[in-house]
Amino acid sequence: MKRVSPTDRRDESEQYGGSTGDSLRILRVASDIYPDVSGGLGLHVHHLSREQGERGHDVHVLAAEREGGGRGRREDRDGYTVHYHPELAAPFGNSLCPSIGRSLYEHLAEFDVLHAHSHLFFSTNMAAVAGRLTETPFVLTNHGLRSQTAPPWLQDLYLPTVGRFTFEAADSILCYTDTDSRRLDELGVDTRRRVIHNGIDCSVFRPVETERSDRQLLYVGRLTEAKGVQLLIRAVAHLDAEFPDLSLIVVGEGPNRGHLDALVDELGLEETVTFVGRLPNEQLPELYSESTLFVLPSRNEGMPRTVLEALACETPGVTTPLPQLTTVLSDGGLTVDDREPSAFARAIAELLEAPDRRRAMGRAGRRRVVEHHSWETTVEETLAEYYALLDDQPTTTATHERRADVPRGVDQ
């Protein structure tokens, strides 16, 4: 498969602009994008688009217009362009925007690469169909196999059917971890894939000169049942008598907020637990730096940016033993095998009583993030995979290759 040069490409519409020279034209499909939607996926999409734009590539993002509806709009921001499409409905938080499909049909031929984020969204399903029907290389980032909002029974139906189709429509799947890649093997997906770690900007997320508390726990993320904030609040209740000056700061919004408010009232923790809602990303380094521990009791995750951000600010973590978290926290915190409030309380208490150990963990955690989760490396390796597909040359780190003798779009 050879890249089509701008001069060979059909005339490009004024709406989608144009590019010249050796830069790529990248069409990105993402249900979530920061700052419209908080969460790791939206931040990943924003930062990747911005960094690729700063490197001279022409990046356009098709995203959901979650509020306002109407005919959609275009917004130029931070070196890339967002094309919003009206949301007709959002079952389980999954935006349904049929006009994204129309834009793919009308404009995909103008681009060198199609890159969609998460197989779990309707918009990505439409991108998968477009990937099957065209010669434009289709890249799909796996942000975690299972949804944190859809019911398990629905996911059990979706993953081996529509989910598998979406994965297999891709020319390349980008996974955050080897564990994520192996789970695709278990699903029966044999598409070419490459492990590219989720990264953060360690020049932004770094220790800030502020007084670090000895008794402040921090959670940052969506407030969904799968994130386990209710477990964290119950763990704090176990610690209340032993650590009367303990506080928990909860950053984020989500469908579970009302239930969590009620739980705090029920447990009498109104003076201990503070919900601050969404915060701009720029305010987080100081909050991480002043906190004692970052706690994430999630049931399932991809590679959560918040853990990386906390470690980059030298704040140790306490999390569930998901394989990807066990690796990153090998020397930067603790993982708790038993997903029970009492078990989390014991792990938190262990570190609250060990300030020297916490400091050592914080330094080791930042070292690991800087060495293995640099955002610059994430961007460079993603671009390298684009070029490898365009040149039809396999990369040495790819774990699976599409068979060269099988036509694109035909099941193997």
Secondary structure, DSSP 8 states (H G I E B T S, - for coil): -----TTTS----STT----TT--EEEEE-S--TTTS-SHHHHHHHHHHHHHHHTT-EEEEEEEE-SS-TT--EEEETTEEEEEEE-SB-GGG--B-HHHHHHHHHHGGG-SEEEEE-TTSHHHHHHHHHHHHSSS-EEEEES-SS-SSS-HHHHHHHIIIIIHHHHHT-SEEEESSHHHHHHHHHHT----EEE----B-TTTSS--SS---SSEEEEES---GGGTHHHHHHHHHHHTTT-TT-EEEEE---TTHHHHHHHHHHHT-TTTEEEEE---GGGHHHHHHH-SEEEE--SS-SS-HHHHHHHHTT--EEE---HHHHHHTTTTEEE-SS-SHHHHHHHHHHHHT-HHHHHHHHHHHHHHHHHH-BHHHHHHHHHHHHHHHHTT---TT-SB---TTS-TTS--
